[in-house]
Amino acid sequence: MPDIRHTPAAPTRTQMLAPGEHIDAHRHDDHQIIYAGSGVLAVTTDAGTWFAPGTRAIWVPAGCVHSHRAHGHLALHLLGLPPDTNPLGLDAPTVLAVGPLLRELILAYTRRPHDDTPERLRLRAVLLDQLRASPQQPVQLPAPTDARLTAVCGLLHRNPADPRPLAALATAAGAGERTLSRLFRRELGMTFPQWRTQLRLYHALRMLADDVPVTTVAHRCGWSSTSAFIDVFRRAFGYTPGTHNRRP
């Protein structure tokens, strides 16, 4: 098993990552808020992958082994919090909604990470207040462990536009439809249609970050029409896919 890099204090800083660039698995003794000012961020642990565009941030608890991957040109804003400072009371990675005020607070706080002035302390206090008020968002792809479930998830990862129903996918994986349906709920905490929608949204974000046209993204990710894709995307992220790379 490869060594896991351990950094006691989670850094507070801004870091630029090129498309496809990644930060290998590591852990901190501190909690961490990770926000993508531009591009799309994917954070992966043994339990799955959490992904976030600019209207979301990812909470990573102290001690959690995780890696980062950039989709598009990623402006990564990292904010470390001591282990005794947990405004959310969360002990697992979680995606949080980021409104305009919280976004500006994160950008300002990570812009000058070593400034310990009274003004900065007040900024941190307001930022923590905003975090406490941030609703959690189900933007995650849990990782399966059962071999049959892994086989089905792998088929759809390779081709998110695959239109086959669960019964046909179960046959391809050598499993029963009812068995797989139970496994989706038990292992991944969601139904098969819910998981497939999350998968398609994840791939859609990755493609949009690479400037793939909206109509092409809708087709490659399996939506019946561009308008159907736009509707699902807007309900999930709060903006249309056509404006994805034009966010402030």
C-alpha positions in Angstrom: 0.0 0.0 0.0 1.5 3.4 -0.9 2.5 5.8 1.8 -0.1 8.4 2.6 1.3 11.9 3.0 0.4 13.4 6.4 0.3 17.2 6.9 -0.6 18.0 10.5 -2.0 21.4 9.7 -4.3 21.8 6.7 -3.0 24.7 4.7 -5.1 27.9 4.1 -4.2 29.1 0.6 -5.1 29.5 -3.0 -3.6 27.0 -5.5 -4.0 26.7 -9.3 -4.3 23.3 -10.9 -4.2 22.6 -14.7 -6.9 20.4 -16.3 -6.4 16.8 -15.2 -3.8 17.7 -12.5 -4.3 15.9 -9.2 -3.1 16.0 -5.6 -2.2 12.5 -4.4 -3.9 10.9 -1.4 -3.1 12.6 1.9 -4.6 13.5 5.3 -4.5 16.4 7.8 -5.0 16.6 11.5 -7.2 19.7 10.7 -10.6 19.9 9.1 -10.6 21.5 5.6 -13.0 23.4 3.4 -12.1 23.0 -0.3 -13.7 25.3 -2.8 -13.3 25.7 -6.6 -13.3 29.3 -7.6 -13.2 28.1 -11.2 -13.3 24.7 -12.9 -14.7 21.6 -11.2 -13.2 19.9 -8.1 -13.4 16.2 -7.4 -12.4 14.9 -4.0 -12.0 11.1 -3.7 -11.8 8.8 -0.7 -12.2 5.1 -0.2 -16.0 5.8 0.2 -16.4 7.5 -3.1 -16.1 10.8 -5.0 -17.6 14.2 -4.1 -17.7 16.8 -6.8 -18.3 20.5 -6.7 -18.5 23.4 -9.2 -18.4 27.0 -8.0 -21.8 26.9 -6.2 -20.5 24.1 -3.9 -17.7 23.5 -1.4 -16.5 20.2 0.0 -16.0 19.7 3.8 -13.2 17.2 4.5 -13.0 16.2 8.2 -9.7 15.8 10.1 -7.9 12.6 9.5 -9.8 11.7 6.3 -7.5 10.3 3.6 -8.4 12.1 0.3 -7.1 13.1 -3.1 -8.1 16.0 -5.4 -8.5 16.2 -9.2 -9.0 19.2 -11.4 -11.5 19.3 -14.2 -10.9 22.4 -16.3 -8.6 25.2 -15.0 -9.1 24.9 -11.2 -8.6 27.7 -8.8 -8.4 25.7 -5.6 -9.2 27.6 -2.4 -8.1 25.6 0.7 -9.2 26.6 4.2 -7.9 24.7 7.2 -9.8 24.6 10.6 -8.4 23.2 13.8 -9.9 19.9 14.9 -11.7 21.5 17.8 -13.4 23.9 15.4 -16.2 22.0 13.6 -19.0 24.4 12.9 -20.9 21.8 11.0 -20.5 18.8 13.4 -19.7 16.6 10.4 -17.4 13.5 10.5 -17.5 12.6 6.8 -16.9 14.4 3.6 -19.9 16.6 2.6 -20.8 18.9 -0.2 -22.1 22.3 1.0 -24.0 25.0 -0.9 -22.0 28.2 -1.4 -24.0 31.4 -1.8 -22.5 34.7 -3.0 -21.6 35.9 0.5 -19.9 32.7 1.5 -18.0 32.6 -1.8 -16.6 36.1 -1.3 -15.7 35.3 2.3 -13.7 32.1 1.2 -12.0 34.0 -1.6 -11.0 36.9 0.8 -9.9 34.6 3.6 -7.7 32.4 1.4 -6.2 35.3 -0.5 -4.0 36.4 2.5 -3.6 33.2 4.6 -0.8 34.6 6.9 -2.5 37.8 7.9 -3.5 37.5 11.6 -5.0 41.0 12.0 -8.2 41.7 14.0 -10.0 42.3 10.7 -9.0 38.8 9.5 -10.3 37.3 12.8 -13.6 39.0 12.3 -13.7 37.8 8.7 -13.1 34.2 9.9 -15.9 34.5 12.5 -18.4 35.6 9.8 -17.2 32.8 7.5 -17.9 30.2 10.2 -21.3 31.7 10.8 -22.1 31.3 7.1 -20.8 27.8 7.0 -23.2 26.8 9.9 -26.0 28.1 7.7 -24.9 26.3 4.5 -27.3 23.5 3.5 -25.8 20.1 2.6 -26.1 18.9 -1.0 -26.2 15.3 -2.2 -23.5 15.7 -4.9 -21.6 12.4 -4.4 -20.8 9.2 -6.2 -20.4 6.5 -3.5 -17.9 3.7 -4.3 -19.4 0.2 -4.5 -17.7 -2.8 -2.9 -19.8 -5.8 -4.1 -18.2 -7.2 -7.3 -21.6 -7.3 -9.2 -22.4 -3.7 -8.3 -18.8 -2.6 -9.2 -19.3 -4.3 -12.6 -22.5 -2.4 -13.3 -21.1 0.9 -12.1 -18.0 0.4 -14.2 -20.1 -0.1 -17.4 -21.9 3.2 -16.8 -18.7 5.1 -15.9 -17.3 4.1 -19.2 -20.4 5.1 -21.1 -22.8 7.3 -19.0 -25.1 7.5 -22.0 -25.8 3.7 -21.9 -29.6 3.6 -22.0 -30.1 0.0 -20.7 -32.4 -0.5 -17.7 -31.1 -2.2 -14.6 -32.5 -5.6 -15.7 -30.3 -5.6 -18.8 -27.3 -4.3 -16.9 -27.8 -7.0 -14.3 -27.7 -9.7 -17.0 -24.5 -8.2 -18.4 -23.0 -8.3 -14.9 -24.2 -11.9 -14.1 -26.6 -10.8 -11.4 -30.3 -10.5 -10.7 -32.2 -7.2 -11.0 -33.7 -7.4 -7.5 -30.3 -8.2 -6.0 -28.7 -5.2 -7.7 -31.6 -3.0 -6.7 -31.1 -3.9 -3.1 -27.3 -3.4 -3.4 -27.7 0.1 -4.7 -29.8 1.0 -1.7 -27.7 -0.8 0.8 -24.2 0.1 -0.4 -24.7 3.4 -2.1 -27.7 4.8 -0.2 -29.7 5.6 -3.3 -31.8 3.9 -6.0 -30.3 3.0 -9.3 -32.0 5.9 -11.2 -30.7 8.3 -8.5 -27.2 7.0 -8.8 -27.3 7.1 -12.6 -28.4 10.8 -12.5 -25.5 11.6 -10.1 -23.1 9.8 -12.4 -24.3 11.7 -15.5 -24.1 15.0 -13.6 -20.6 14.3 -12.6 -19.5 13.5 -16.2 -21.5 16.5 -17.4 -19.5 18.8 -15.1 -16.2 17.3 -16.3 -17.1 17.9 -19.9 -18.4 21.4 -19.4 -15.2 22.3 -17.6 -13.4 21.3 -20.8 -15.6 23.6 -22.9 -17.6 20.8 -24.5 -20.8 22.3 -26.0 -24.0 21.8 -23.9 -25.8 19.9 -26.7 -22.9 17.5 -27.0 -22.7 17.0 -23.2 -26.4 16.2 -23.1 -26.0 13.6 -25.8 -22.8 12.0 -24.4 -24.3 11.8 -20.9 -27.5 10.1 -22.0 -30.2 12.7 -21.6 -33.2 12.4 -24.1 -32.9 16.1 -25.1 -30.8 19.2 -24.4 -33.8 20.8 -22.6 -34.1 17.8 -20.3 -30.4 18.0 -19.4 -30.6 21.8 -18.8 -33.6 21.2 -16.4 -31.9 18.5 -14.3 -28.6 20.5 -14.2 -30.3 23.7 -13.1 -32.2 21.9 -10.3 -29.0 20.3 -9.1 -26.6 23.2 -9.2 -28.7 26.4 -9.3 -27.5 27.6 -12.7 -27.7 26.5 -16.4 -25.0 24.5 -18.0 -24.5 27.2 -20.7 -23.3 29.6 -18.0 -21.0 27.1 -16.3 -17.7 28.6 -17.4 -19.0 32.2 -17.2 -19.7 32.2 -13.5 -18.2 35.2 -11.6 
